[in-house]
Amino acid sequence: MERSPSVSELLIAWGRGEPTALEQLTPRVYNELHKLARIYLRRGSGGQSLQPTALINEAFLRLLDQSQPVQWENRAHFFGIAARTMRMILVDHARAHHAAKRGGTAAVVTLDNCMAISPSRAPDVLEIDQALERLAEIDERKARVIEMRYFGGMNREEVAAALDLTVPTVKRDLRLGEAWLRKFLASVRSPTKGREGLY
């Protein structure tokens, strides 16, 4: 019996422009993308109107609408890019919602592991985006590790494989990145404290 291709093999074939690869790939990754979308959309307030299916569809459209096909390396690479794409869609949606409300609050994102970053109160999408953008300016690798772990739903081993790091390095980056994000979010909420110590 012929072995069916793995997700990584289908992604590489899709990147090469093979027309049937995407058809075979979509049902294989849909459930995982749906789980990822639910994690993103889990929240404590009613301000977020996007549904997981709408988020997945928009993410797929953005992934397909590339001037140059992405040269996918493996499954972890795909889900890392998908996580970033979903984050950007939610940021765009939150900004539009915020502008429409003229001073309304952005949607709160309460991820399963988000309390490690902000134990006092779940941060909203725009706060998390601002914090990750600032961390990326200082240390892009730590920002990618945080994004893949908490917002991409990837485990430490998958993050290590996607970024070509060791698992101990990922653990260290998570610990230091979380500490930096906690300080940054605290300084945003209490600007009088300043941002000393944010390297």
QUITA-V927881 format. One record per residue. RES is the residue in one small letter. SS is DSSP state (alpha for helix, beta for strand, coil for the rest). NEAR is the number of other C-alpha atoms within 12 Angstrom. D_FIRST is the distance of its C-alpha to the first C-alpha in Angstrom with 2 decimals. Layout:
res:RES ss:SS near:NEAR d_first:D_FIRST
res:RES ss:SS near:NEAR d_first:D_FIRST
This chain:
res:m ss:coil near:3 d_first:0.00
res:e ss:coil near:4 d_first:3.80
res:r ss:coil near:6 d_first:6.42
res:s ss:coil near:13 d_first:9.25
res:p ss:coil near:16 d_first:12.54
res:s ss:coil near:17 d_first:15.19
res:v ss:alpha near:29 d_first:18.54
res:s ss:alpha near:27 d_first:20.25
res:e ss:alpha near:25 d_first:18.04
res:l ss:alpha near:31 d_first:18.63
res:l ss:alpha near:35 d_first:22.30
res:i ss:alpha near:26 d_first:22.69
res:a ss:alpha near:26 d_first:21.20
res:w ss:alpha near:29 d_first:23.59
res:g ss:alpha near:26 d_first:26.40
res:r ss:coil near:19 d_first:25.78
res:g ss:coil near:18 d_first:26.21
res:e ss:coil near:17 d_first:22.76
res:p ss:alpha near:15 d_first:23.35
res:t ss:alpha near:16 d_first:20.01
res:a ss:alpha near:24 d_first:19.69
res:l ss:alpha near:26 d_first:22.44
res:e ss:alpha near:17 d_first:21.04
res:q ss:alpha near:22 d_first:17.78
res:l ss:alpha near:30 d_first:19.95
res:t ss:alpha near:22 d_first:22.67
res:p ss:alpha near:15 d_first:21.14
res:r ss:alpha near:22 d_first:19.57
res:v ss:alpha near:26 d_first:23.08
res:y ss:alpha near:25 d_first:25.30
res:n ss:alpha near:16 d_first:25.70
res:e ss:alpha near:27 d_first:26.63
res:l ss:alpha near:37 d_first:29.00
res:h ss:alpha near:30 d_first:30.51
res:k ss:alpha near:25 d_first:31.20
res:l ss:alpha near:36 d_first:32.74
res:a ss:alpha near:38 d_first:34.85
res:r ss:alpha near:29 d_first:36.09
res:i ss:alpha near:29 d_first:37.18
res:y ss:alpha near:44 d_first:39.06
res:l ss:alpha near:38 d_first:40.72
res:r ss:coil near:29 d_first:41.73
res:r ss:coil near:27 d_first:45.48
res:g ss:coil near:19 d_first:48.80
res:s ss:coil near:17 d_first:50.53
res:g ss:coil near:14 d_first:50.03
res:g ss:coil near:26 d_first:50.44
res:q ss:coil near:30 d_first:46.82
res:s ss:coil near:21 d_first:45.80
res:l ss:coil near:27 d_first:42.34
res:q ss:coil near:24 d_first:39.42
res:p ss:alpha near:27 d_first:36.03
res:t ss:alpha near:23 d_first:34.33
res:a ss:alpha near:21 d_first:37.10
res:l ss:alpha near:35 d_first:36.80
res:i ss:alpha near:34 d_first:33.03
res:n ss:alpha near:23 d_first:33.60
res:e ss:alpha near:26 d_first:36.47
res:a ss:alpha near:31 d_first:34.55
res:f ss:alpha near:29 d_first:31.66
res:l ss:alpha near:16 d_first:34.30
res:r ss:alpha near:21 d_first:35.94
res:l ss:alpha near:30 d_first:32.75
res:l ss:alpha near:20 d_first:31.97
res:d ss:coil near:13 d_first:35.61
res:q ss:coil near:13 d_first:35.82
res:s ss:coil near:8 d_first:37.77
res:q ss:coil near:13 d_first:35.35
res:p ss:coil near:18 d_first:31.65
res:v ss:coil near:23 d_first:31.11
res:q ss:coil near:22 d_first:29.32
res:w ss:coil near:27 d_first:27.20
res:e ss:coil near:25 d_first:26.69
res:n ss:coil near:27 d_first:24.40
res:r ss:alpha near:28 d_first:24.07
res:a ss:alpha near:31 d_first:27.49
res:h ss:alpha near:29 d_first:29.16
res:f ss:alpha near:38 d_first:28.01
res:f ss:alpha near:41 d_first:29.27
res:g ss:alpha near:36 d_first:32.43
res:i ss:alpha near:32 d_first:33.21
res:a ss:alpha near:40 d_first:32.36
res:a ss:alpha near:39 d_first:34.76
res:r ss:alpha near:34 d_first:37.50
res:t ss:alpha near:33 d_first:37.02
res:m ss:alpha near:42 d_first:37.38
res:r ss:alpha near:37 d_first:40.40
res:m ss:alpha near:28 d_first:42.03
res:i ss:alpha near:32 d_first:41.49
res:l ss:alpha near:40 d_first:43.14
res:v ss:alpha near:32 d_first:45.96
res:d ss:alpha near:22 d_first:46.59
res:h ss:alpha near:27 d_first:46.55
res:a ss:alpha near:32 d_first:48.88
res:r ss:alpha near:26 d_first:51.28
res:a ss:alpha near:22 d_first:51.45
res:h ss:alpha near:23 d_first:52.01
res:h ss:alpha near:23 d_first:54.65
res:a ss:alpha near:14 d_first:56.41
res:a ss:alpha near:13 d_first:56.40
res:k ss:alpha near:14 d_first:57.99
res:r ss:coil near:11 d_first:60.50
res:g ss:coil near:12 d_first:60.61
res:g ss:coil near:15 d_first:58.06
res:t ss:coil near:24 d_first:55.74
res:a ss:coil near:34 d_first:52.20
res:a ss:coil near:34 d_first:49.38
res:v ss:beta near:31 d_first:48.96
res:v ss:coil near:39 d_first:45.59
res:t ss:coil near:30 d_first:45.11
res:l ss:coil near:33 d_first:41.88
res:d ss:coil near:24 d_first:40.83
res:n ss:coil near:25 d_first:41.86
res:c ss:alpha near:31 d_first:44.60
res:m ss:alpha near:19 d_first:47.37
res:a ss:alpha near:25 d_first:46.82
res:i ss:coil near:36 d_first:48.04
res:s ss:coil near:30 d_first:50.74
res:p ss:coil near:20 d_first:51.75
res:s ss:coil near:14 d_first:54.86
res:r ss:coil near:21 d_first:53.46
res:a ss:coil near:29 d_first:50.14
res:p ss:coil near:34 d_first:50.47
res:d ss:beta near:35 d_first:49.80
res:v ss:alpha near:37 d_first:47.34
res:l ss:alpha near:30 d_first:50.08
res:e ss:alpha near:32 d_first:51.36
res:i ss:alpha near:40 d_first:47.95
res:d ss:alpha near:33 d_first:47.40
res:q ss:alpha near:22 d_first:50.87
res:a ss:alpha near:37 d_first:50.32
res:l ss:alpha near:37 d_first:46.99
res:e ss:alpha near:26 d_first:48.46
res:r ss:alpha near:24 d_first:51.45
res:l ss:alpha near:32 d_first:49.40
res:a ss:alpha near:22 d_first:47.27
res:e ss:alpha near:16 d_first:50.56
res:i ss:alpha near:18 d_first:51.45
res:d ss:coil near:23 d_first:48.11
res:e ss:alpha near:19 d_first:45.08
res:r ss:alpha near:28 d_first:42.61
res:k ss:alpha near:35 d_first:43.88
res:a ss:alpha near:35 d_first:43.72
res:r ss:alpha near:35 d_first:40.05
res:v ss:alpha near:44 d_first:39.26
res:i ss:alpha near:46 d_first:41.14
res:e ss:alpha near:46 d_first:39.53
res:m ss:alpha near:39 d_first:35.95
res:r ss:alpha near:40 d_first:36.70
res:y ss:alpha near:35 d_first:38.83
res:f ss:alpha near:44 d_first:37.99
res:g ss:coil near:39 d_first:34.35
res:g ss:coil near:33 d_first:33.46
res:m ss:coil near:35 d_first:31.87
res:n ss:coil near:25 d_first:32.38
res:r ss:alpha near:30 d_first:34.28
res:e ss:alpha near:22 d_first:31.30
res:e ss:alpha near:26 d_first:29.72
res:v ss:alpha near:40 d_first:33.15
res:a ss:alpha near:30 d_first:33.55
res:a ss:alpha near:25 d_first:30.25
res:a ss:alpha near:31 d_first:31.09
res:l ss:alpha near:32 d_first:34.61
res:d ss:coil near:19 d_first:33.99
res:l ss:coil near:21 d_first:36.36
res:t ss:coil near:18 d_first:36.53
res:v ss:alpha near:20 d_first:36.29
res:p ss:alpha near:14 d_first:39.99
res:t ss:alpha near:22 d_first:40.97
res:v ss:alpha near:33 d_first:39.21
res:k ss:alpha near:22 d_first:41.03
res:r ss:alpha near:20 d_first:44.30
res:d ss:alpha near:32 d_first:43.83
res:l ss:alpha near:33 d_first:43.11
res:r ss:alpha near:22 d_first:46.22
res:l ss:alpha near:25 d_first:48.47
res:g ss:alpha near:36 d_first:47.06
res:e ss:alpha near:33 d_first:47.57
res:a ss:alpha near:26 d_first:51.13
res:w ss:alpha near:32 d_first:51.89
res:l ss:alpha near:42 d_first:50.58
res:r ss:alpha near:33 d_first:52.65
res:k ss:alpha near:27 d_first:55.75
res:f ss:alpha near:33 d_first:55.11
res:l ss:alpha near:34 d_first:54.56
res:a ss:alpha near:28 d_first:57.67
res:s ss:alpha near:21 d_first:59.68
res:v ss:alpha near:23 d_first:58.60
res:r ss:alpha near:20 d_first:59.71
res:s ss:coil near:12 d_first:62.90
res:p ss:alpha near:13 d_first:63.94
res:t ss:alpha near:10 d_first:67.26
res:k ss:alpha near:15 d_first:65.45
res:g ss:coil near:15 d_first:64.45
res:r ss:coil near:19 d_first:61.37
res:e ss:coil near:13 d_first:62.65
res:g ss:coil near:13 d_first:60.07
res:l ss:coil near:24 d_first:57.27
res:y ss:coil near:17 d_first:56.64
